[in-house]
Amino acid sequence: MNFKKQQEKFDDVKWFDSIRAGSDRCGSYEFCGECRKSEPYPCARAAHRHANGYIRIAVIRRYT
């Protein structure tokens, strides 16, 4: 999977959707709950995680 090309497509879609809506649409898509804005190609990676059902699991370690 080429995240760079996919991100470019997402950027185009977000741009036109934002113009149409009159506000920034970043964060409004179904996969945005998986977004980590600090990583490269955040939309492409978030969409990939969303499509593949990746979830984050918190692990609590108990020291006895």
PDB file with one MODEL, atoms N, CA, C and O in Angstrom:
MODEL        1
ATOM      1  N   MET A   1       0.850  -1.182   0.000  1.00  0.00           N
ATOM      2  CA  MET A   1       0.000   0.000   0.000  1.00  0.00           C
ATOM      3  C   MET A   1       0.891   1.238   0.000  1.00  0.00           C
ATOM      4  O   MET A   1       1.866   1.318   0.747  1.00  0.00           O
ATOM      5  N   ASN A   2       0.547   2.182  -0.831  1.00  0.00           N
ATOM      6  CA  ASN A   2       1.304   3.411  -0.926  1.00  0.00           C
ATOM      7  C   ASN A   2       0.564   4.510  -0.161  1.00  0.00           C
ATOM      8  O   ASN A   2      -0.373   5.118  -0.679  1.00  0.00           O
ATOM      9  N   PHE A   3       0.997   4.755   1.071  1.00  0.00           N
ATOM     10  CA  PHE A   3       0.325   5.740   1.910  1.00  0.00           C
ATOM     11  C   PHE A   3       0.432   7.150   1.334  1.00  0.00           C
ATOM     12  O   PHE A   3      -0.491   7.952   1.479  1.00  0.00           O
ATOM     13  N   LYS A   4       1.544   7.454   0.687  1.00  0.00           N
ATOM     14  CA  LYS A   4       1.725   8.806   0.139  1.00  0.00           C
ATOM     15  C   LYS A   4       0.665   9.120  -0.920  1.00  0.00           C
ATOM     16  O   LYS A   4       0.037  10.178  -0.879  1.00  0.00           O
ATOM     17  N   LYS A   5       0.469   8.201  -1.868  1.00  0.00           N
ATOM     18  CA  LYS A   5      -0.530   8.435  -2.921  1.00  0.00           C
ATOM     19  C   LYS A   5      -1.937   8.490  -2.345  1.00  0.00           C
ATOM     20  O   LYS A   5      -2.757   9.310  -2.758  1.00  0.00           O
ATOM     21  N   GLN A   6      -2.207   7.617  -1.396  1.00  0.00           N
ATOM     22  CA  GLN A   6      -3.527   7.609  -0.784  1.00  0.00           C
ATOM     23  C   GLN A   6      -3.765   8.904   0.002  1.00  0.00           C
ATOM     24  O   GLN A   6      -4.871   9.444  -0.011  1.00  0.00           O
ATOM     25  N   GLN A   7      -2.730   9.399   0.683  1.00  0.00           N
ATOM     26  CA  GLN A   7      -2.860  10.651   1.427  1.00  0.00           C
ATOM     27  C   GLN A   7      -3.143  11.810   0.486  1.00  0.00           C
ATOM     28  O   GLN A   7      -3.951  12.683   0.801  1.00  0.00           O
ATOM     29  N   GLU A   8      -2.486  11.826  -0.663  1.00  0.00           N
ATOM     30  CA  GLU A   8      -2.725  12.887  -1.646  1.00  0.00           C
ATOM     31  C   GLU A   8      -4.185  12.890  -2.089  1.00  0.00           C
ATOM     32  O   GLU A   8      -4.784  13.953  -2.249  1.00  0.00           O
ATOM     33  N   LYS A   9      -4.757  11.706  -2.288  1.00  0.00           N
ATOM     34  CA  LYS A   9      -6.172  11.621  -2.670  1.00  0.00           C
ATOM     35  C   LYS A   9      -7.066  12.124  -1.541  1.00  0.00           C
ATOM     36  O   LYS A   9      -8.019  12.865  -1.784  1.00  0.00           O
ATOM     37  N   PHE A  10      -6.762  11.726  -0.311  1.00  0.00           N
ATOM     38  CA  PHE A  10      -7.544  12.203   0.829  1.00  0.00           C
ATOM     39  C   PHE A  10      -7.454  13.721   0.964  1.00  0.00           C
ATOM     40  O   PHE A  10      -8.446  14.381   1.272  1.00  0.00           O
ATOM     41  N   ASP A  11      -6.262  14.271   0.734  1.00  0.00           N
ATOM     42  CA  ASP A  11      -6.092  15.720   0.829  1.00  0.00           C
ATOM     43  C   ASP A  11      -6.959  16.440  -0.198  1.00  0.00           C
ATOM     44  O   ASP A  11      -7.557  17.472   0.109  1.00  0.00           O
ATOM     45  N   ASP A  12      -7.031  15.905  -1.415  1.00  0.00           N
ATOM     46  CA  ASP A  12      -7.891  16.506  -2.441  1.00  0.00           C
ATOM     47  C   ASP A  12      -9.360  16.440  -2.035  1.00  0.00           C
ATOM     48  O   ASP A  12     -10.088  17.426  -2.153  1.00  0.00           O
ATOM     49  N   VAL A  13      -9.787  15.285  -1.559  1.00  0.00           N
ATOM     50  CA  VAL A  13     -11.184  15.114  -1.134  1.00  0.00           C
ATOM     51  C   VAL A  13     -11.504  16.064   0.018  1.00  0.00           C
ATOM     52  O   VAL A  13     -12.536  16.735   0.009  1.00  0.00           O
ATOM     53  N   LYS A  14     -10.617  16.117   1.004  1.00  0.00           N
ATOM     54  CA  LYS A  14     -10.845  17.012   2.159  1.00  0.00           C
ATOM     55  C   LYS A  14     -10.908  18.466   1.725  1.00  0.00           C
ATOM     56  O   LYS A  14     -11.719  19.235   2.240  1.00  0.00           O
ATOM     57  N   TRP A  15     -10.051  18.850   0.772  1.00  0.00           N
ATOM     58  CA  TRP A  15     -10.019  20.228   0.291  1.00  0.00           C
ATOM     59  C   TRP A  15     -11.363  20.609  -0.332  1.00  0.00           C
ATOM     60  O   TRP A  15     -11.948  21.631   0.024  1.00  0.00           O
ATOM     61  N   PHE A  16     -11.847  19.787  -1.260  1.00  0.00           N
ATOM     62  CA  PHE A  16     -13.106  20.097  -1.936  1.00  0.00           C
ATOM     63  C   PHE A  16     -14.308  19.988  -0.994  1.00  0.00           C
ATOM     64  O   PHE A  16     -15.239  20.790  -1.084  1.00  0.00           O
ATOM     65  N   ASP A  17     -14.295  19.009  -0.098  1.00  0.00           N
ATOM     66  CA  ASP A  17     -15.369  18.911   0.893  1.00  0.00           C
ATOM     67  C   ASP A  17     -15.387  20.128   1.812  1.00  0.00           C
ATOM     68  O   ASP A  17     -16.455  20.621   2.174  1.00  0.00           O
ATOM     69  N   SER A  18     -14.210  20.609   2.187  1.00  0.00           N
ATOM     70  CA  SER A  18     -14.116  21.778   3.064  1.00  0.00           C
ATOM     71  C   SER A  18     -14.624  23.028   2.369  1.00  0.00           C
ATOM     72  O   SER A  18     -15.307  23.847   2.984  1.00  0.00           O
ATOM     73  N   ILE A  19     -14.295  23.186   1.078  1.00  0.00           N
ATOM     74  CA  ILE A  19     -14.797  24.333   0.312  1.00  0.00           C
ATOM     75  C   ILE A  19     -16.316  24.273   0.237  1.00  0.00           C
ATOM     76  O   ILE A  19     -16.998  25.274   0.455  1.00  0.00           O
ATOM     77  N   ARG A  20     -16.839  23.092  -0.075  1.00  0.00           N
ATOM     78  CA  ARG A  20     -18.287  22.913  -0.201  1.00  0.00           C
ATOM     79  C   ARG A  20     -18.998  23.193   1.128  1.00  0.00           C
ATOM     80  O   ARG A  20     -20.059  23.818   1.146  1.00  0.00           O
ATOM     81  N   ALA A  21     -18.416  22.733   2.235  1.00  0.00           N
ATOM     82  CA  ALA A  21     -19.046  22.881   3.543  1.00  0.00           C
ATOM     83  C   ALA A  21     -18.798  24.262   4.157  1.00  0.00           C
ATOM     84  O   ALA A  21     -19.545  24.695   5.034  1.00  0.00           O
ATOM     85  N   GLY A  22     -17.758  24.948   3.700  1.00  0.00           N
ATOM     86  CA  GLY A  22     -17.436  26.254   4.261  1.00  0.00           C
ATOM     87  C   GLY A  22     -16.675  26.162   5.576  1.00  0.00           C
ATOM     88  O   GLY A  22     -16.565  27.152   6.299  1.00  0.00           O
ATOM     89  N   SER A  23     -16.154  24.989   5.890  1.00  0.00           N
ATOM     90  CA  SER A  23     -15.346  24.810   7.103  1.00  0.00           C
ATOM     91  C   SER A  23     -14.414  23.628   6.909  1.00  0.00           C
ATOM     92  O   SER A  23     -14.622  22.794   6.028  1.00  0.00           O
ATOM     93  N   ASP A  24     -13.393  23.565   7.735  1.00  0.00           N
ATOM     94  CA  ASP A  24     -12.412  22.481   7.629  1.00  0.00           C
ATOM     95  C   ASP A  24     -13.073  21.160   7.988  1.00  0.00           C
ATOM     96  O   ASP A  24     -13.662  21.032   9.061  1.00  0.00           O
ATOM     97  N   ARG A  25     -12.983  20.181   7.104  1.00  0.00           N
ATOM     98  CA  ARG A  25     -13.630  18.882   7.308  1.00  0.00           C
ATOM     99  C   ARG A  25     -12.694  17.862   7.958  1.00  0.00           C
ATOM    100  O   ARG A  25     -13.086  16.717   8.184  1.00  0.00           O
ATOM    101  N   CYS A  26     -11.472  18.267   8.255  1.00  0.00           N
ATOM    102  CA  CYS A  26     -10.529  17.361   8.916  1.00  0.00           C
ATOM    103  C   CYS A  26     -11.133  16.912  10.246  1.00  0.00           C
ATOM    104  O   CYS A  26     -11.572  17.736  11.047  1.00  0.00           O
ATOM    105  N   GLY A  27     -11.151  15.623  10.467  1.00  0.00           N
ATOM    106  CA  GLY A  27     -11.706  15.071  11.699  1.00  0.00           C
ATOM    107  C   GLY A  27     -13.159  14.670  11.593  1.00  0.00           C
ATOM    108  O   GLY A  27     -13.747  14.213  12.573  1.00  0.00           O
ATOM    109  N   SER A  28     -13.755  14.832  10.411  1.00  0.00           N
ATOM    110  CA  SER A  28     -15.186  14.564  10.267  1.00  0.00           C
ATOM    111  C   SER A  28     -15.504  13.263   9.526  1.00  0.00           C
ATOM    112  O   SER A  28     -16.675  12.944   9.320  1.00  0.00           O
ATOM    113  N   TYR A  29     -14.495  12.525   9.131  1.00  0.00           N
ATOM    114  CA  TYR A  29     -14.726  11.302   8.378  1.00  0.00           C
ATOM    115  C   TYR A  29     -14.784  10.103   9.318  1.00  0.00           C
ATOM    116  O   TYR A  29     -14.327  10.166  10.459  1.00  0.00           O
ATOM    117  N   GLU A  30     -15.343   9.028   8.826  1.00  0.00           N
ATOM    118  CA  GLU A  30     -15.559   7.835   9.648  1.00  0.00           C
ATOM    119  C   GLU A  30     -14.263   7.288  10.242  1.00  0.00           C
ATOM    120  O   GLU A  30     -14.255   6.806  11.375  1.00  0.00           O
ATOM    121  N   PHE A  31     -13.189   7.361   9.497  1.00  0.00           N
ATOM    122  CA  PHE A  31     -11.921   6.802   9.952  1.00  0.00           C
ATOM    123  C   PHE A  31     -11.110   7.747  10.831  1.00  0.00           C
ATOM    124  O   PHE A  31     -10.049   7.366  11.327  1.00  0.00           O
ATOM    125  N   CYS A  32     -11.583   8.957  11.030  1.00  0.00           N
ATOM    126  CA  CYS A  32     -10.815   9.956  11.781  1.00  0.00           C
ATOM    127  C   CYS A  32     -10.608   9.591  13.247  1.00  0.00           C
ATOM    128  O   CYS A  32      -9.710  10.130  13.895  1.00  0.00           O
ATOM    129  N   GLY A  33     -11.413   8.698  13.771  1.00  0.00           N
ATOM    130  CA  GLY A  33     -11.228   8.253  15.141  1.00  0.00           C
ATOM    131  C   GLY A  33      -9.942   7.468  15.328  1.00  0.00           C
ATOM    132  O   GLY A  33      -9.478   7.286  16.454  1.00  0.00           O
ATOM    133  N   GLU A  34      -9.363   7.001  14.223  1.00  0.00           N
ATOM    134  CA  GLU A  34      -8.119   6.245  14.258  1.00  0.00           C
ATOM    135  C   GLU A  34      -6.907   7.124  13.950  1.00  0.00           C
ATOM    136  O   GLU A  34      -5.788   6.620  13.852  1.00  0.00           O
ATOM    137  N   CYS A  35      -7.118   8.423  13.798  1.00  0.00           N
ATOM    138  CA  CYS A  35      -6.059   9.335  13.349  1.00  0.00           C
ATOM    139  C   CYS A  35      -5.037   9.627  14.449  1.00  0.00           C
ATOM    140  O   CYS A  35      -5.368   9.839  15.615  1.00  0.00           O
ATOM    141  N   ARG A  36      -3.791   9.626  14.013  1.00  0.00           N
ATOM    142  CA  ARG A  36      -2.673  10.076  14.849  1.00  0.00           C
ATOM    143  C   ARG A  36      -1.954  11.135  14.024  1.00  0.00           C
ATOM    144  O   ARG A  36      -1.100  10.820  13.196  1.00  0.00           O
ATOM    145  N   LYS A  37      -2.309  12.390  14.261  1.00  0.00           N
ATOM    146  CA  LYS A  37      -1.815  13.476  13.414  1.00  0.00           C
ATOM    147  C   LYS A  37      -0.308  13.645  13.429  1.00  0.00           C
ATOM    148  O   LYS A  37       0.244  14.307  12.550  1.00  0.00           O
ATOM    149  N   SER A  38       0.361  13.069  14.394  1.00  0.00           N
ATOM    150  CA  SER A  38       1.808  13.235  14.496  1.00  0.00           C
ATOM    151  C   SER A  38       2.581  12.325  13.528  1.00  0.00           C
ATOM    152  O   SER A  38       3.782  12.516  13.339  1.00  0.00           O
ATOM    153  N   GLU A  39       1.919  11.355  12.925  1.00  0.00           N
ATOM    154  CA  GLU A  39       2.619  10.445  12.030  1.00  0.00           C
ATOM    155  C   GLU A  39       2.512  10.913  10.586  1.00  0.00           C
ATOM    156  O   GLU A  39       1.607  11.674  10.244  1.00  0.00           O
ATOM    157  N   PRO A  40       3.440  10.458   9.731  1.00  0.00           N
ATOM    158  CA  PRO A  40       3.338  10.805   8.308  1.00  0.00           C
ATOM    159  C   PRO A  40       2.101  10.157   7.677  1.00  0.00           C
ATOM    160  O   PRO A  40       1.739   9.031   8.020  1.00  0.00           O
ATOM    161  N   TYR A  41       1.465  10.869   6.764  1.00  0.00           N
ATOM    162  CA  TYR A  41       0.283  10.401   6.036  1.00  0.00           C
ATOM    163  C   TYR A  41      -0.833   9.964   6.996  1.00  0.00           C
ATOM    164  O   TYR A  41      -1.283   8.820   6.939  1.00  0.00           O
ATOM    165  N   PRO A  42      -1.271  10.856   7.861  1.00  0.00           N
ATOM    166  CA  PRO A  42      -2.225  10.467   8.907  1.00  0.00           C
ATOM    167  C   PRO A  42      -3.564   9.942   8.398  1.00  0.00           C
ATOM    168  O   PRO A  42      -4.093   8.985   8.963  1.00  0.00           O
ATOM    169  N   CYS A  43      -4.123  10.535   7.355  1.00  0.00           N
ATOM    170  CA  CYS A  43      -5.425  10.073   6.851  1.00  0.00           C
ATOM    171  C   CYS A  43      -5.324   8.679   6.255  1.00  0.00           C
ATOM    172  O   CYS A  43      -6.169   7.822   6.511  1.00  0.00           O
ATOM    173  N   ALA A  44      -4.287   8.458   5.459  1.00  0.00           N
ATOM    174  CA  ALA A  44      -4.111   7.156   4.820  1.00  0.00           C
ATOM    175  C   ALA A  44      -3.908   6.067   5.859  1.00  0.00           C
ATOM    176  O   ALA A  44      -4.472   4.979   5.743  1.00  0.00           O
ATOM    177  N   ARG A  45      -3.113   6.354   6.864  1.00  0.00           N
ATOM    178  CA  ARG A  45      -2.858   5.357   7.904  1.00  0.00           C
ATOM    179  C   ARG A  45      -4.113   5.120   8.761  1.00  0.00           C
ATOM    180  O   ARG A  45      -4.398   3.987   9.148  1.00  0.00           O
ATOM    181  N   ALA A  46      -4.853   6.188   9.052  1.00  0.00           N
ATOM    182  CA  ALA A  46      -6.087   6.041   9.836  1.00  0.00           C
ATOM    183  C   ALA A  46      -7.118   5.224   9.061  1.00  0.00           C
ATOM    184  O   ALA A  46      -7.785   4.364   9.636  1.00  0.00           O
ATOM    185  N   ALA A  47      -7.250   5.483   7.771  1.00  0.00           N
ATOM    186  CA  ALA A  47      -8.189   4.720   6.949  1.00  0.00           C
ATOM    187  C   ALA A  47      -7.783   3.252   6.900  1.00  0.00           C
ATOM    188  O   ALA A  47      -8.635   2.364   6.922  1.00  0.00           O
ATOM    189  N   HIS A  48      -6.487   3.005   6.834  1.00  0.00           N
ATOM    190  CA  HIS A  48      -5.994   1.622   6.818  1.00  0.00           C
ATOM    191  C   HIS A  48      -6.314   0.925   8.144  1.00  0.00           C
ATOM    192  O   HIS A  48      -6.780  -0.215   8.149  1.00  0.00           O
ATOM    193  N   ARG A  49      -6.069   1.602   9.259  1.00  0.00           N
ATOM    194  CA  ARG A  49      -6.388   1.009  10.561  1.00  0.00           C
ATOM    195  C   ARG A  49      -7.886   0.769  10.691  1.00  0.00           C
ATOM    196  O   ARG A  49      -8.312  -0.266  11.206  1.00  0.00           O
ATOM    197  N   HIS A  50      -8.678   1.717  10.229  1.00  0.00           N
ATOM    198  CA  HIS A  50     -10.139   1.595  10.318  1.00  0.00           C
ATOM    199  C   HIS A  50     -10.645   0.422   9.472  1.00  0.00           C
ATOM    200  O   HIS A  50     -11.477  -0.365   9.922  1.00  0.00           O
ATOM    201  N   ALA A  51     -10.136   0.320   8.253  1.00  0.00           N
ATOM    202  CA  ALA A  51     -10.580  -0.738   7.341  1.00  0.00           C
ATOM    203  C   ALA A  51     -10.190  -2.129   7.839  1.00  0.00           C
ATOM    204  O   ALA A  51     -10.890  -3.107   7.576  1.00  0.00           O
ATOM    205  N   ASN A  52      -9.092  -2.210   8.547  1.00  0.00           N
ATOM    206  CA  ASN A  52      -8.603  -3.500   9.008  1.00  0.00           C
ATOM    207  C   ASN A  52      -8.996  -3.815  10.443  1.00  0.00           C
ATOM    208  O   ASN A  52      -8.613  -4.852  10.984  1.00  0.00           O
ATOM    209  N   GLY A  53      -9.756  -2.926  11.052  1.00  0.00           N
ATOM    210  CA  GLY A  53     -10.277  -3.188  12.379  1.00  0.00           C
ATOM    211  C   GLY A  53      -9.242  -3.162  13.486  1.00  0.00           C
ATOM    212  O   GLY A  53      -9.423  -3.801  14.523  1.00  0.00           O
ATOM    213  N   TYR A  54      -8.143  -2.416  13.273  1.00  0.00           N
ATOM    214  CA  TYR A  54      -7.142  -2.310  14.328  1.00  0.00           C
ATOM    215  C   TYR A  54      -7.717  -1.541  15.502  1.00  0.00           C
ATOM    216  O   TYR A  54      -8.429  -0.554  15.316  1.00  0.00           O
ATOM    217  N   ILE A  55      -7.414  -1.983  16.692  1.00  0.00           N
ATOM    218  CA  ILE A  55      -7.842  -1.274  17.892  1.00  0.00           C
ATOM    219  C   ILE A  55      -6.653  -1.146  18.827  1.00  0.00           C
ATOM    220  O   ILE A  55      -5.709  -1.935  18.776  1.00  0.00           O
ATOM    221  N   ARG A  56      -6.720  -0.141  19.677  1.00  0.00           N
ATOM    222  CA  ARG A  56      -5.691   0.028  20.699  1.00  0.00           C
ATOM    223  C   ARG A  56      -6.170  -0.632  21.971  1.00  0.00           C
ATOM    224  O   ARG A  56      -7.329  -0.498  22.362  1.00  0.00           O
ATOM    225  N   ILE A  57      -5.286  -1.329  22.597  1.00  0.00           N
ATOM    226  CA  ILE A  57      -5.626  -1.989  23.849  1.00  0.00           C
ATOM    227  C   ILE A  57      -4.703  -1.458  24.932  1.00  0.00           C
ATOM    228  O   ILE A  57      -3.480  -1.476  24.788  1.00  0.00           O
ATOM    229  N   ALA A  58      -5.293  -0.993  26.000  1.00  0.00           N
ATOM    230  CA  ALA A  58      -4.500  -0.530  27.134  1.00  0.00           C
ATOM    231  C   ALA A  58      -4.129  -1.733  27.992  1.00  0.00           C
ATOM    232  O   ALA A  58      -4.958  -2.603  28.259  1.00  0.00           O
ATOM    233  N   VAL A  59      -2.906  -1.765  28.406  1.00  0.00           N
ATOM    234  CA  VAL A  59      -2.438  -2.856  29.249  1.00  0.00           C
ATOM    235  C   VAL A  59      -2.059  -2.276  30.598  1.00  0.00           C
ATOM    236  O   VAL A  59      -1.258  -1.346  30.693  1.00  0.00           O
ATOM    237  N   ILE A  60      -2.639  -2.834  31.619  1.00  0.00           N
ATOM    238  CA  ILE A  60      -2.338  -2.395  32.985  1.00  0.00           C
ATOM    239  C   ILE A  60      -1.458  -3.444  33.615  1.00  0.00           C
ATOM    240  O   ILE A  60      -1.823  -4.615  33.714  1.00  0.00           O
ATOM    241  N   ARG A  61      -0.307  -3.009  34.034  1.00  0.00           N
ATOM    242  CA  ARG A  61       0.609  -3.953  34.693  1.00  0.00           C
ATOM    243  C   ARG A  61       0.513  -3.748  36.186  1.00  0.00           C
ATOM    244  O   ARG A  61       0.586  -2.627  36.689  1.00  0.00           O
ATOM    245  N   ARG A  62       0.356  -4.804  36.848  1.00  0.00           N
ATOM    246  CA  ARG A  62       0.295  -4.744  38.312  1.00  0.00           C
ATOM    247  C   ARG A  62       1.585  -5.334  38.856  1.00  0.00           C
ATOM    248  O   ARG A  62       1.949  -6.468  38.548  1.00  0.00           O
ATOM    249  N   TYR A  63       2.238  -4.573  39.637  1.00  0.00           N
ATOM    250  CA  TYR A  63       3.469  -5.038  40.251  1.00  0.00           C
ATOM    251  C   TYR A  63       3.160  -5.491  41.666  1.00  0.00           C
ATOM    252  O   TYR A  63       2.610  -4.733  42.466  1.00  0.00           O
ATOM    253  N   THR A  64       3.506  -6.696  41.962  1.00  0.00           N
ATOM    254  CA  THR A  64       3.223  -7.224  43.315  1.00  0.00           C
ATOM    255  C   THR A  64       4.489  -7.424  44.083  1.00  0.00           C
ATOM    256  O   THR A  64       4.450  -7.859  45.234  1.00  0.00           O
TER     257      THR A  64
ENDMDL
END
